[in-house]
Every structure is written in structure tokens, then in C-alpha cells.
Amino acid sequence: MNNSSVSLVYSLLFFSICLSAALATEFLFNGFRDAAKNLSMDGAALITSNGVLQITNDSMRQIGHAFFSSPVLMLKNESTSSPARSFSTTFVFNIITYNGSGGHGIAFVVAPSIPLREVEASQYLGLLDEDNNGDSSNHLFAIEFDTKAHGQFADINDNHVGVDINNLSSVVAVPAAYQTDELENVSVNLLGGEPIQAWIDYDGAVKVLNVTIAPFMLTKPHRPLISWPIDLSPIFKEYMYVGFSSATGKVMSYHYVLGWSFSTNESAPNLTLSELPLPLRKKVNSPTTSRFFTVKVVLVSSLITLVFVLFLFLVSKFLQNRRKLLENLEDWELDYPNRFPYKELYRATRGFKETEVLGSGGFGKVYRGTLWRTEKQVAIKKISNTSSQGVREFIAELSSLGQMRHRNIVQLLGWCKRNEDLLLVYDYMPNGSLDTFLFNDNKSTNLSWNQRFKILKDIAFGLVYLHEDWEQVVVHRDIKSSNVLLDVELNGRLGDFGLARLYEHGKNPHTTHIVGTVGYISPELSHTGKATTGSDVFAYGILLFEVASGRRPIEHTAPSTQVVLIDWVRECHTMNKLLTVVDPRLNEHYDKEEMELVLKLGLLCSQSTPEARPTMRQVTQYLSGNDILSDDVAFVFSEKNPLDLSYQLRYTSSSKEVMSSTSLSQGR
């Protein structure tokens, strides 16, 4: 390359850098005394005499907006498919309430135009209303610092931080908190009356949003409160406006912003916290009387005496609990989201008390728990003595699987690793597992045929999601009645997806080397050892037999010709006596056509040849009546194949142990 070419390259590079800098937006307000010309305000918003940006006042049902008056270039070019630019902002806000408890929160907003349309106040934070909430044409992005729990938005509590996309129902929300350098989560009270600093950073290259908060004057925590993968390109238009929005309800609330910086070029400039103005406090009359004061002094004196007596005991107890809950995290554990602190799970289960045990098996125990911050009931699976080899890989899989959302999949909420224990946190299913209803002689737990048929369809739809509808193909590998969980309305949900991987890595002694449970393992799996969607379909076929017959896949107390359920059903079908296998507890109260469909569909799913089995989407078509299962369908069975009957009987001695160790008697 000659000198002129080199000069041209450097010139173009310099021009590109200059153009990028010219298109960047950056500003810094250490107070707003002289910032009125740079802001567009409406509603109740104003700048106070000492330079505080006040978004709302003491009037009920008022809204306030304050935006930077110039639009910000948020896409890298004019194309609608252009990637979103990185941006960073930090600000200090303060919410003060008087004459009542509670109030509404404040939101940092990125909107396509200003002023915002005239909207309803209160719970919509001055952003949206009932008519346009959830409309994708809003092109609205907001970080809410919410102080009200609204059922219509499925808010987690009345003190949380959430990410809103065109909708006040947050795509992700967590309790307001920050993490210390010692990795301890400390709650932040948004209504505590003290200033709070927030940092919002979006990396357009890796498409990750980070939100961090901390009390005023504290340095920025190293770990964000929210770290969420999201592509903002479809949300943003080429130019957007940035600012704040809030609303008041029935409680007298003031929402303030003390300082604000923003940048689309690099990290937002640091605020000079010592220069920020503070809100002028409203004087409120105190109802205290001298008599009340005297009583209070007496009570305080008594409490001081009591505290002195109990001091040594409490300190000793505290140190003991602190040692018990101490965690030594490996560096790689900080790289994966949805990790619960051990002490939170310890507290949720009251110290993993035996009274909270829902069930147990070869993997460990399942405990009922209540998360103390949100009061949400969860099921915590404690897997003990796991092999360290493969655990890191498994946690990486868990972090991915935890993003799955489907009404027929038990939600995996998070994980925690402590020493040799791995804890998995799931949604709590109050009605427990399907096997307790099928194999319990108690009449009060018997399911009607309509309920059974509905549960089978629920699980089929859940498997379609795992096999086809999620971003990756997920093979469950352990479909069985004890892994079908029932919510409060007896809807079927598939649980323990992906857990077989841990058995494989850890080589759990209570399972065979072939991942799965004896009685549900497809014939080809013993050859290849590789689970596929077809092996899931085979196990689902066995589940169909279980639900229809009310018995386990292998029943040692049954007559010799009926020990293996699949062979019994095949024999009855050959003899044109298919309904012989129907659960006698149904007392013939079932739809004959539906029962025959379920049993024939079970035969179709459990065929020896994987290619002859239907997909789970085809199964849902049959169960929903959108497709008809032909009476002359050919079933492919290999009675002499050692992978069928003899294969099952070969593991009969171990099947008792496997079946009992993986069955739970309560909800998880």
C-alpha cells in the first residue's frame, strides 16, 4: 500500500469517528436550576427554586412528564432493521409521600414523540392507558421504579424495578435491591424518603440491558440488579426522546429527579453527588402529645433493659446462623443469571425442615418454600452428592431453560449451588403429581375421565413447545406420570425438563446408564444411548397407557401376562379386547371413543420403529379432534425383539428402585 492509500484510509477513519461523535448525544445536569431551556415539561412537572426537577405535586390523580427537548438518534441508520445504538444514563430520584402510605412510582422513558398523548394517571405511571396498553405500535421502552402492586399487570410486589416494552406488564421485574461487594443482597425501599441513584446501560453490540440501583452517595455496585438479553431495535424508531414520567393516585406523593446524565457515545458522565440539590420537605403536623411521649419513654426504657438481657444470646445466634449460611462462590457462578442466594432458600424452607419436605427420591429431596420478599410459594429441589464434572455445563443449560414460558411447563425460576448441593427452584404445584391420583386407592383422589383426557392434552401441548416451538429443541428424556404436575385447577404441567442431563453428568446410582426411567425407555435408546424427540414420543405413549389403565408400566403383582403394561395393551389390541385394560376405578364412566383413541394413540406412539411414531404436533391434532386416527393404521411391533419385552424384564429388579425413588407424593 502506497503513502497516498494509507493517507486515504486514515482520513476515512478520522471522518467516521468524527461523524459518530457528531451524531452522539451527551448531557449532564447536576441539578436543573439552569436547565429549563433543555427540557420539555408538561402536566405537573416543574423545576423548583433550588433546582430540583419535580415531576408531580401534592394534587391527586396528576401526571407529570419531563423529557430532554432534543430527539436522540437511537438506530445506527435509517433502516427499520438497523441495530439499536448503545446508550447509558444515570440519575438520582426521590419519592416522598405524605398523609398516607404507598403511592405510585416513577419511570425512565424512551418514547417516539413528545408530548405523550393525554392518558389516565395513577397505575399507568402517566405513560399508557387501558386502550393502548400492550399495543406494539407504542414503540415505548421504560424502566419502572414501581411502588404499587397491581394485579392487572401481574406485579411481583409493591417495591420493584421492572422493564416495560409497550406495556405496563413488565417483561422482567425484580424486588428493588443492590448487591454489596460481599455478594449480599440488600433491599432498597423506594418509598423510604431518601434519594436513590439508578444506572441504566444498554449494549447494542451484545444486546444486553443492565439496570442497577443503590442508595444515594453509594458507589455503583459491581453486579446489576437486572441483566436482561433484549434487542431494542424493533422497539426504537430512528429518533427517540428520553425523560421521566410519573403519576399520583389517592396518596399525596412527590416525585423528584435531583440530577441526570445521558450518553449514546460511551458511559454516561458521572454525577457530582455533592452538588445535587435536595427536595424541600413539606411540614406535617405531628399528633404527639406529652402524655404519649411519657408512655413512649417508659416503653423505650423497658425495651432497653430487655435488649441488654438478650444481647449476648442474640449475638451468639446471629454468628451461628451467619456461619451456617456462608457461601463461597466460584468465579464462574457469577456469569449465570437467576441464581438465588442460599440464605434466601434456607429462610424460605425454614432451614430445610423435614416438615417442609414434599417428597424424596434418588436425587435428594423436594421442599416447599415461601420466598420472604415476594411471599411466593415455590418448590425447591435439593440434589445432593452431585459430581462436580458437568455441573457448570448443566447450570449453563438451566440458565437457558429458565427462559422458557408455557402454560403446560412448570416454570424453572432459578438455581443455587452450595458446596456439593445443587438447588433448583420451581413454581409450586399445590395438587402434586399425576401418579398420586392414578395409583392411590383413595377414592377422594380419583380423577374423572374428562380430567384425565384434559391432562393428556396439556402434556402433549407442553411437549410440542419443547420439541418445536421454543428457540431450541429440548428433549425431556424422562416423561412419566410422576413428572406430570397439577396446578390448583388440575391443569397438567410437565416438570423436571432437562434434569436427566444432571443424572447423566453425575451418574446417579439410582438410574440406569441409559438416561430415563425403566418402563418408559424406547427400544432404540439402548442401542444409541442418544435421546431424541422420538424417544419422548415413546414415553408419552406409555403415559397414555398409564392414564387409561390406572396402573404403572411395570407391575410385579400383576398376572405374568400383564406385568409389562405395553405388552398387555398390545395383546388386548390383537385380541380385539382393547378396553379390557381400562381403569376399573372409572366405573365405565368414560367416553368410549376417546378411550379407544387414547389407547390406539398410545400404541402408535410406542411402536418399535421410531420412524413409525407420530410427532407430538400430530398427537395434539388427534387429541383435539382436528385429525382422525384411521382404524386401519399399521402398528409396528417386534415381539421377539430383545429390546421389547425381554429388555423390560431384564431390568425388572432395578425398576422397583427406580420407580419408587423418582416418585413424589406431593406438589413440587
DODOMAR-375928 format. One line per 3 residues: number of its first residue (from 1); for each residue x, y, z of C-alpha. Coordinates in nm, 3 decimals. Each point is the difference from the previous one (the first is absolute). Layout:
// residues N
NUM> X/Y/Z | ...;
END
This chain:
// residues 668
1> 0.000/0.000/0.000 | 0.150/0.337/-0.105 | 0.004/0.315/0.215;
4> -0.299/0.157/-0.173 | -0.213/-0.312/0.069 | 0.100/0.001/0.364;
7> -0.089/0.367/0.029 | -0.338/-0.066/-0.158 | -0.075/-0.282/0.247;
10> 0.093/0.216/0.297 | -0.209/0.286/-0.134 | -0.306/-0.223/-0.037;
13> 0.054/-0.142/0.348 | 0.028/0.350/0.145 | -0.313/0.110/-0.187;
16> -0.192/-0.306/0.131 | 0.102/0.076/0.358 | -0.096/0.364/-0.034;
19> -0.337/-0.089/-0.155 | -0.075/-0.247/0.282 | 0.090/0.259/0.261;
22> -0.213/0.260/-0.174 | -0.304/-0.227/0.004 | 0.052/-0.092/0.365;
25> -0.208/0.164/0.274 | 0.147/0.075/0.341 | -0.114/0.228/0.282;
28> 0.053/0.046/0.373 | -0.228/0.178/0.249 | 0.134/0.032/0.356;
31> -0.331/0.157/0.099 | -0.240/0.176/-0.236 | 0.016/0.367/0.104;
34> 0.111/0.113/-0.348 | -0.139/-0.297/-0.197 | -0.350/0.125/-0.087;
37> 0.098/0.079/-0.361 | 0.126/-0.359/-0.046 | -0.313/-0.171/0.135;
40> -0.352/-0.047/-0.134 | -0.241/-0.023/0.297 | -0.375/-0.045/0.022;
43> -0.265/-0.090/0.254 | 0.113/0.057/0.359 | 0.373/0.008/-0.085;
46> 0.206/0.308/0.097 | 0.342/0.107/0.126 | 0.001/0.113/0.365;
49> 0.173/0.313/0.124 | 0.305/-0.197/0.117 | 0.042/-0.191/-0.328;
52> -0.182/-0.329/0.062 | -0.201/-0.148/-0.290 | -0.344/-0.069/0.151;
55> -0.208/-0.239/-0.212 | -0.321/0.000/0.213 | -0.148/0.211/0.279;
58> -0.240/-0.057/0.290 | -0.313/-0.005/-0.218 | -0.181/-0.331/-0.037;
61> -0.018/-0.175/-0.337 | 0.258/0.218/-0.172 | 0.260/-0.095/-0.260;
64> 0.334/0.159/-0.079 | 0.248/-0.039/-0.286 | 0.350/0.145/-0.043;
67> 0.201/-0.085/-0.313 | 0.327/0.119/-0.150 | -0.132/0.239/-0.265;
70> 0.218/-0.125/-0.289 | -0.059/-0.342/-0.158 | 0.273/-0.261/0.033;
73> 0.123/-0.216/-0.290 | -0.067/-0.355/0.129 | 0.050/-0.210/-0.318;
76> 0.331/-0.021/-0.184 | -0.162/0.091/-0.334 | -0.340/0.079/-0.147;
79> -0.085/-0.362/-0.081 | -0.280/-0.154/0.207 | 0.223/-0.308/0.045;
82> 0.291/0.207/0.126 | 0.148/-0.109/0.335 | -0.068/0.218/0.303;
85> 0.284/0.220/0.125 | 0.152/-0.046/0.339 | -0.100/0.252/0.262;
88> 0.070/0.072/0.365 | -0.175/0.216/0.257 | 0.021/0.064/0.373;
91> -0.228/0.209/0.219 | -0.096/0.057/0.362 | -0.369/-0.009/0.087;
94> -0.196/0.042/0.322 | -0.359/-0.097/0.082 | -0.158/0.165/0.306;
97> -0.354/-0.075/0.120 | -0.207/0.186/0.258 | -0.327/-0.071/0.182;
100> -0.009/-0.361/-0.106 | 0.199/-0.306/-0.086 | 0.080/-0.114/-0.350;
103> -0.042/0.195/-0.321 | 0.110/-0.054/-0.357 | 0.351/-0.026/-0.137;
106> 0.208/0.176/-0.263 | 0.131/-0.120/-0.337 | 0.292/0.080/-0.227;
109> -0.148/0.007/-0.351 | 0.115/-0.021/-0.362 | -0.292/0.113/-0.219;
112> -0.040/0.072/-0.374 | -0.156/0.345/0.046 | -0.089/0.270/0.254;
115> -0.217/0.110/0.156 | -0.145/-0.340/0.082 | -0.368/-0.046/-0.078;
118> -0.241/0.103/0.275 | -0.033/-0.314/0.207 | -0.151/-0.124/0.322;
121> 0.204/0.064/0.314 | 0.081/-0.229/0.298 | 0.088/-0.362/-0.077;
124> 0.106/0.067/-0.362 | 0.276/0.237/0.126 | -0.115/0.266/-0.248;
127> 0.118/-0.211/-0.296 | -0.287/-0.207/-0.138 | -0.365/-0.071/0.067;
130> -0.244/-0.287/-0.031 | -0.048/0.056/-0.373 | 0.362/-0.016/-0.118;
133> 0.170/-0.200/0.274 | 0.180/-0.287/-0.173 | -0.024/0.149/-0.353;
136> 0.323/-0.068/-0.196 | -0.048/0.327/-0.188 | 0.081/0.191/0.322;
139> 0.377/-0.042/-0.056 | 0.037/0.070/0.371 | 0.286/-0.116/0.224;
142> 0.001/0.073/0.372 | 0.173/-0.101/0.321 | -0.256/0.025/0.280;
145> 0.082/0.054/0.366 | -0.342/-0.107/0.120 | -0.145/0.033/0.351;
148> -0.339/-0.160/-0.060 | -0.089/-0.365/-0.065 | -0.271/-0.009/-0.268;
151> -0.166/-0.331/-0.077 | -0.083/0.103/-0.356 | 0.374/0.030/-0.075;
154> 0.101/-0.311/0.201 | 0.236/0.214/0.212 | 0.222/-0.210/0.227;
157> -0.031/0.237/0.300 | -0.035/0.368/0.095 | 0.374/0.075/-0.008;
160> 0.155/-0.115/-0.327 | 0.193/0.100/-0.311 | -0.134/-0.115/-0.337;
163> 0.070/0.020/-0.373 | -0.306/0.108/-0.201 | -0.033/-0.048/-0.378;
166> -0.317/0.162/-0.140 | -0.178/-0.130/0.307 | -0.016/0.066/0.376;
169> 0.022/-0.379/0.054 | 0.377/-0.024/0.035 | 0.195/-0.254/-0.208;
172> 0.227/-0.038/0.302 | -0.039/0.134/0.354 | 0.197/-0.051/0.320;
175> -0.029/0.136/0.356 | 0.189/0.327/0.043 | 0.343/-0.082/0.142;
178> 0.374/0.024/-0.052 | 0.289/-0.237/0.061 | 0.296/0.084/0.223;
181> 0.360/-0.092/-0.078 | -0.052/-0.292/0.239 | -0.276/-0.126/-0.239;
184> -0.274/0.075/0.252 | -0.334/0.119/-0.138 | -0.128/0.309/0.183;
187> -0.358/0.114/-0.053 | -0.063/0.360/-0.108 | -0.324/0.164/0.113;
190> -0.117/0.219/-0.288 | -0.236/0.179/0.239 | 0.260/0.045/0.272;
193> 0.011/0.374/-0.061 | 0.373/0.000/-0.078 | 0.161/0.065/-0.342;
196> 0.087/-0.303/-0.215 | 0.243/-0.011/-0.291 | -0.073/-0.209/-0.309;
199> 0.221/-0.111/-0.289 | -0.147/-0.128/-0.329 | 0.241/-0.136/-0.262;
202> -0.087/-0.159/-0.333 | 0.270/-0.167/-0.210 | -0.120/0.001/-0.360;
205> 0.278/-0.234/-0.113 | -0.086/-0.291/0.231 | -0.364/0.109/0.050;
208> 0.004/-0.005/0.381 | -0.179/0.241/0.233 | 0.140/0.063/0.350;
211> -0.189/0.184/0.274 | 0.167/0.083/0.334 | -0.117/0.196/0.304;
214> 0.156/0.101/0.330 | -0.071/0.244/0.284 | 0.121/0.356/-0.049;
217> 0.377/0.058/0.037 | 0.089/-0.371/-0.040 | 0.224/-0.097/-0.290;
220> -0.146/-0.201/-0.284 | -0.028/-0.371/0.098 | 0.211/-0.235/-0.211;
223> -0.292/-0.227/-0.078 | -0.320/0.139/-0.159 | -0.343/-0.061/0.151;
226> -0.133/-0.096/-0.344 | 0.210/-0.140/-0.286 | -0.238/-0.091/-0.280;
229> 0.072/-0.106/-0.361 | -0.224/0.209/-0.226 | 0.015/0.148/-0.349;
232> -0.142/0.354/0.009 | 0.026/0.046/-0.379 | -0.368/-0.092/-0.066;
235> -0.109/0.233/0.283 | 0.193/0.313/-0.092 | -0.061/0.232/-0.290;
238> 0.287/0.193/-0.157 | -0.042/0.295/0.238 | -0.142/-0.033/0.351;
241> -0.050/0.224/0.304 | 0.136/-0.083/0.346 | -0.140/0.118/0.330;
244> -0.217/-0.076/0.301 | -0.367/-0.061/0.071 | -0.204/-0.047/0.315;
247> -0.353/0.026/0.138 | -0.177/0.047/0.332 | -0.298/-0.192/0.129;
250> -0.194/0.051/0.324 | 0.317/0.047/0.207 | 0.188/0.332/0.014;
253> 0.326/-0.086/-0.177 | 0.291/0.206/-0.130 | 0.232/-0.146/-0.265;
256> 0.334/0.175/-0.041 | 0.307/-0.031/-0.222 | 0.309/0.162/0.156;
259> 0.255/-0.055/-0.277 | 0.022/-0.171/-0.339 | 0.263/-0.091/-0.260;
262> -0.035/-0.182/-0.332 | 0.223/-0.114/-0.286 | -0.025/-0.201/-0.322;
265> 0.373/0.013/-0.059 | 0.140/-0.165/0.312 | -0.081/-0.032/0.370;
268> -0.212/0.286/0.129 | 0.203/0.268/0.185 | 0.015/-0.043/0.376;
271> -0.220/0.227/0.207 | 0.165/0.221/0.260 | -0.216/-0.121/0.288;
274> 0.119/0.265/0.245 | -0.136/0.272/-0.233 | -0.349/-0.142/-0.040;
277> -0.287/0.197/0.158 | -0.237/-0.174/0.241 | -0.381/0.027/0.003;
280> -0.156/0.252/0.237 | -0.184/-0.204/0.262 | -0.370/0.071/0.061;
283> -0.082/0.064/0.364 | -0.253/-0.240/0.148 | -0.156/0.056/0.342;
286> 0.087/-0.266/0.257 | -0.279/-0.143/0.219 | 0.241/-0.068/0.286;
289> -0.115/0.111/0.344 | 0.192/0.022/0.324 | -0.191/-0.294/0.145;
292> 0.082/-0.215/-0.299 | 0.362/0.110/0.024 | 0.015/-0.108/0.366;
295> -0.144/-0.343/-0.081 | 0.248/-0.035/-0.283 | 0.294/0.080/0.229;
298> -0.112/-0.270/0.246 | -0.036/-0.255/-0.278 | 0.338/0.086/-0.147;
301> 0.167/-0.037/0.340 | -0.158/-0.342/0.045 | 0.111/-0.107/-0.345;
304> 0.357/0.112/0.068 | 0.008/-0.217/0.309 | -0.137/-0.298/-0.191;
307> 0.245/0.051/-0.286 | 0.292/0.008/0.243 | -0.107/-0.332/0.153;
310> -0.041/-0.168/-0.340 | 0.296/0.163/-0.169 | 0.257/-0.276/0.050;
313> -0.249/-0.270/-0.101 | -0.096/0.182/-0.321 | 0.360/0.069/-0.097;
316> 0.088/-0.365/0.051 | -0.301/-0.111/-0.206 | 0.083/0.246/-0.275;
319> 0.360/-0.118/-0.031 | -0.114/-0.361/-0.004 | -0.248/0.064/-0.282;
322> 0.253/0.207/-0.190 | 0.248/-0.288/0.000 | -0.276/-0.239/-0.108;
325> -0.103/0.218/-0.296 | 0.349/0.100/-0.113 | 0.056/-0.053/-0.373;
328> 0.327/-0.041/-0.190 | -0.085/0.080/-0.360 | 0.220/-0.107/-0.287;
331> 0.071/0.273/-0.257 | -0.193/-0.175/-0.279 | -0.321/-0.008/0.208;
334> -0.031/0.379/-0.036 | -0.027/-0.036/-0.378 | -0.342/-0.168/0.004;
337> -0.328/0.178/0.083 | -0.290/-0.110/0.221 | 0.222/-0.108/0.288;
340> -0.173/0.008/0.340 | 0.209/0.075/0.311 | 0.018/-0.309/0.218;
343> -0.119/0.189/0.306 | -0.320/0.100/-0.184 | -0.082/-0.365/-0.074;
346> 0.102/-0.100/0.353 | -0.240/0.256/0.140 | -0.275/-0.098/-0.247;
349> 0.004/-0.361/0.123 | 0.046/0.092/0.368 | 0.345/-0.151/-0.004;
352> -0.094/-0.296/-0.226 | -0.219/-0.145/0.274 | -0.136/-0.349/-0.043;
355> -0.352/0.137/0.045 | 0.046/0.185/-0.331 | 0.100/-0.312/-0.198;
358> -0.238/-0.069/-0.289 | 0.171/-0.315/-0.124 | 0.332/-0.175/-0.043;
361> 0.182/-0.225/-0.244 | 0.340/-0.111/-0.119 | 0.091/0.360/-0.085;
364> -0.075/0.141/0.346 | -0.305/0.179/0.142 | -0.259/0.255/-0.108;
367> -0.103/0.270/0.247 | -0.289/0.242/0.010 | 0.122/0.358/0.046;
370> -0.127/0.357/0.017 | 0.227/0.276/-0.130 | -0.008/0.259/0.276;
373> 0.031/0.308/-0.224 | -0.288/-0.087/-0.235 | -0.187/-0.258/0.214;
376> -0.007/-0.221/-0.310 | -0.032/-0.374/0.067 | 0.264/-0.209/-0.176;
379> 0.127/-0.356/-0.013 | 0.374/-0.040/0.067 | 0.167/-0.316/-0.122;
382> 0.321/-0.074/0.191 | 0.226/-0.234/-0.197 | 0.282/-0.135/0.214;
385> 0.333/-0.171/-0.070 | 0.015/0.122/-0.358 | 0.315/-0.047/-0.200;
388> 0.195/0.322/-0.049 | 0.068/-0.110/-0.357 | -0.278/0.136/-0.221;
391> -0.169/0.217/0.264 | 0.123/0.321/-0.159 | -0.131/-0.115/-0.339;
394> -0.331/-0.097/0.157 | -0.041/0.341/0.164 | 0.062/0.161/-0.338;
397> -0.285/-0.214/-0.136 | -0.220/0.096/0.295 | 0.057/0.370/-0.067;
400> -0.124/-0.053/-0.354 | -0.292/-0.227/0.094 | -0.109/0.248/0.267;
403> -0.105/0.237/-0.281 | -0.268/-0.241/-0.125 | -0.359/0.112/0.056;
406> -0.299/-0.229/-0.069 | -0.322/-0.066/0.189 | 0.066/-0.378/-0.006;
409> 0.364/0.016/0.118 | 0.089/0.040/0.367 | 0.194/0.326/0.016;
412> 0.365/-0.033/0.103 | 0.059/0.317/0.203 | 0.369/-0.036/0.085;
415> 0.281/-0.198/0.161 | 0.255/0.003/0.277 | 0.319/-0.201/0.047;
418> 0.150/-0.042/0.347 | 0.287/-0.238/0.064 | -0.113/-0.336/-0.144;
421> -0.369/0.090/-0.010 | -0.187/0.138/-0.299 | -0.338/0.161/0.069;
424> -0.261/0.059/-0.271 | -0.291/0.238/0.061 | -0.332/-0.071/-0.177;
427> -0.354/0.131/0.009 | -0.194/-0.178/0.275 | -0.268/-0.241/-0.123;
430> -0.255/-0.039/0.284 | -0.164/-0.318/-0.135 | 0.323/-0.196/-0.028;
433> 0.077/-0.257/-0.267 | -0.230/-0.202/-0.222 | 0.119/-0.339/0.129;
436> -0.144/0.068/0.347 | -0.345/0.027/-0.160 | 0.038/-0.300/-0.231;
439> 0.148/-0.255/0.241 | -0.162/0.096/0.331 | -0.294/-0.213/0.111;
442> -0.153/0.296/0.183 | -0.322/0.088/-0.184 | 0.036/0.368/0.086;
445> 0.307/0.019/-0.226 | -0.160/-0.172/-0.299 | -0.010/0.203/-0.320;
448> -0.295/-0.005/-0.237 | 0.058/-0.096/-0.361 | -0.057/0.359/-0.115;
451> 0.272/0.118/0.239 | 0.240/-0.273/-0.116 | -0.063/0.075/-0.368;
454> 0.059/0.373/0.058 | 0.332/-0.072/0.180 | 0.120/-0.217/-0.289;
457> -0.069/0.283/-0.245 | 0.178/0.249/0.229 | 0.317/-0.211/0.005;
460> -0.014/-0.050/-0.376 | -0.009/0.377/-0.054 | 0.290/0.042/0.243;
463> 0.209/-0.249/-0.198 | -0.080/0.176/-0.328 | 0.142/0.316/0.157;
466> 0.319/-0.183/0.107 | 0.046/-0.181/-0.332 | -0.103/0.267/-0.252;
469> -0.112/0.337/0.132 | 0.289/0.111/0.223 | 0.315/0.152/-0.144;
472> 0.187/-0.328/0.054 | -0.109/-0.363/-0.016 | -0.030/-0.134/0.356;
475> -0.026/-0.376/0.053 | -0.158/-0.068/0.339 | 0.139/-0.355/0.040;
478> -0.203/-0.092/0.308 | -0.372/0.022/-0.082 | -0.207/-0.192/0.256;
481> -0.303/0.053/0.223 | 0.211/0.107/0.299 | 0.144/0.284/-0.211;
484> -0.349/0.121/-0.100 | -0.096/0.261/0.260 | -0.344/0.147/0.063;
487> -0.073/0.361/0.088 | -0.286/0.123/0.215 | -0.248/-0.050/-0.288;
490> 0.137/-0.348/-0.085 | 0.161/0.124/-0.320 | 0.286/-0.228/-0.107;
493> 0.353/0.141/-0.003 | 0.318/-0.180/-0.099 | 0.274/0.024/0.262;
496> 0.367/-0.094/0.037 | 0.084/0.083/-0.365 | 0.375/-0.024/-0.049;
499> 0.059/-0.165/0.338 | 0.105/-0.326/-0.165 | 0.310/0.182/-0.119;
502> 0.111/0.032/0.359 | -0.050/-0.371/0.053 | 0.219/-0.058/-0.303;
505> 0.280/0.229/0.116 | -0.013/-0.118/0.358 | -0.070/-0.369/-0.079;
508> -0.266/-0.025/0.270 | 0.007/-0.359/0.133 | -0.382/-0.018/0.017;
511> -0.042/0.012/-0.377 | 0.120/-0.220/-0.285 | 0.288/0.115/-0.219;
514> -0.265/0.065/-0.264 | -0.153/0.330/0.108 | -0.366/-0.039/0.095;
517> -0.222/-0.227/0.209 | -0.051/-0.371/-0.062 | -0.335/-0.068/-0.166;
520> 0.013/0.323/-0.202 | 0.326/-0.052/-0.192 | -0.037/-0.043/-0.376;
523> 0.161/-0.309/-0.158 | 0.246/0.190/-0.220 | 0.134/0.194/0.297;
526> 0.190/-0.303/0.131 | 0.185/-0.023/-0.333 | 0.098/0.364/-0.049;
529> -0.026/0.138/0.354 | -0.112/0.323/-0.167 | -0.341/0.141/0.092;
532> -0.207/0.159/-0.276 | -0.343/0.152/-0.037 | -0.106/-0.348/-0.117;
535> 0.101/-0.153/0.334 | -0.210/0.269/0.173 | -0.295/-0.103/-0.220;
538> 0.051/-0.364/0.107 | -0.007/0.096/0.370 | -0.312/0.211/-0.062;
541> -0.164/-0.311/-0.146 | 0.068/-0.186/0.325 | -0.150/0.297/0.188;
544> -0.317/-0.038/-0.209 | -0.022/-0.364/0.112 | 0.053/0.100/0.366;
547> -0.280/0.255/-0.003 | -0.244/-0.232/-0.175 | 0.077/-0.311/0.208;
550> 0.081/0.157/0.338 | 0.309/-0.220/0.045 | 0.378/0.030/-0.024;
553> 0.206/-0.103/-0.305 | 0.141/-0.298/0.192 | -0.221/-0.162/0.266;
556> 0.164/-0.297/0.175 | -0.318/-0.107/0.180 | -0.197/-0.033/-0.324;
559> -0.052/-0.336/-0.181 | 0.303/-0.106/-0.203 | -0.158/0.107/-0.331;
562> -0.072/0.349/0.140 | 0.329/0.084/0.176 | 0.116/0.231/-0.280;
565> -0.282/0.244/-0.081 | 0.097/0.062/-0.364 | -0.001/-0.376/-0.078;
568> -0.340/-0.044/0.167 | -0.154/0.284/-0.204 | 0.149/-0.139/-0.322;
571> -0.140/-0.347/0.077 | -0.349/0.137/0.077 | 0.007/0.198/-0.324;
574> 0.093/-0.313/-0.197 | -0.295/-0.183/0.162 | -0.241/0.292/-0.073;
577> -0.047/0.046/0.376 | 0.176/0.336/0.034 | -0.238/0.139/0.263;
580> 0.092/-0.285/0.236 | 0.289/0.214/0.127 | -0.222/0.295/0.105;
583> 0.038/0.112/0.364 | -0.282/-0.169/0.200 | -0.012/0.306/0.229;
586> -0.169/0.188/-0.284 | -0.306/-0.227/0.044 | -0.058/0.017/-0.376;
589> -0.065/0.375/0.028 | 0.203/0.101/-0.304 | -0.040/0.085/-0.365;
592> 0.063/-0.323/-0.190 | 0.124/0.173/-0.316 | 0.244/0.216/0.198;
595> 0.125/-0.303/0.195 | 0.061/-0.200/-0.318 | 0.174/0.303/-0.153;
598> 0.233/0.032/0.299 | 0.090/-0.371/0.002 | 0.052/-0.020/-0.377;
601> 0.200/0.321/0.008 | 0.212/-0.156/0.276 | 0.064/-0.298/-0.228;
604> 0.092/0.235/-0.284 | 0.241/0.200/0.217 | 0.165/-0.310/0.148;
607> 0.074/-0.178/-0.324 | 0.338/-0.175/-0.015 | 0.110/0.194/-0.306;
610> 0.063/0.371/0.079 | -0.088/0.106/-0.354 | -0.350/-0.151/0.041;
613> -0.082/0.220/0.299 | -0.186/0.330/-0.046 | 0.140/0.339/0.102;
616> -0.145/0.164/0.309 | -0.169/0.259/-0.221 | -0.179/-0.282/-0.181;
619> -0.097/-0.143/0.340 | -0.165/0.330/0.098 | -0.193/-0.003/-0.329;
622> -0.142/-0.345/0.083 | -0.085/0.089/0.361 | -0.164/0.329/-0.099;
625> -0.214/-0.166/-0.266 | 0.165/0.195/-0.285 | 0.122/-0.323/-0.156;
628> -0.145/-0.351/0.006 | 0.207/-0.305/0.093 | -0.080/-0.258/-0.263;
631> -0.128/-0.339/0.119 | 0.226/-0.179/-0.249 | 0.321/0.164/0.116;
634> 0.289/-0.249/0.000 | 0.175/-0.055/0.334 | 0.363/-0.111/-0.019;
637> 0.089/-0.231/0.291 | 0.288/-0.243/0.038 | -0.112/-0.255/0.253;
640> 0.324/-0.197/-0.027 | 0.218/0.307/0.008 | 0.213/-0.012/0.317;
643> -0.049/0.373/0.030 | -0.371/-0.047/0.078 | -0.134/-0.244/0.261;
646> 0.327/-0.170/0.092 | 0.174/0.337/0.023 | -0.259/0.121/0.251;
649> 0.015/-0.322/0.203 | 0.377/0.011/0.007 | -0.024/0.314/0.212;
652> -0.295/-0.114/0.210 | 0.215/-0.032/0.313 | 0.121/0.357/-0.028;
655> -0.329/0.147/-0.115 | -0.155/-0.013/0.347 | 0.282/0.211/0.134;
658> -0.015/0.246/-0.287 | -0.376/0.039/0.009 | -0.019/0.058/0.372;
661> 0.301/0.226/0.017 | -0.126/0.236/-0.269 | -0.361/0.027/0.114;
664> -0.114/0.288/0.217 | -0.315/-0.013/0.205 | -0.061/0.373/0.023;
667> 0.013/0.318/-0.210 | 0.330/0.137/-0.118;
END
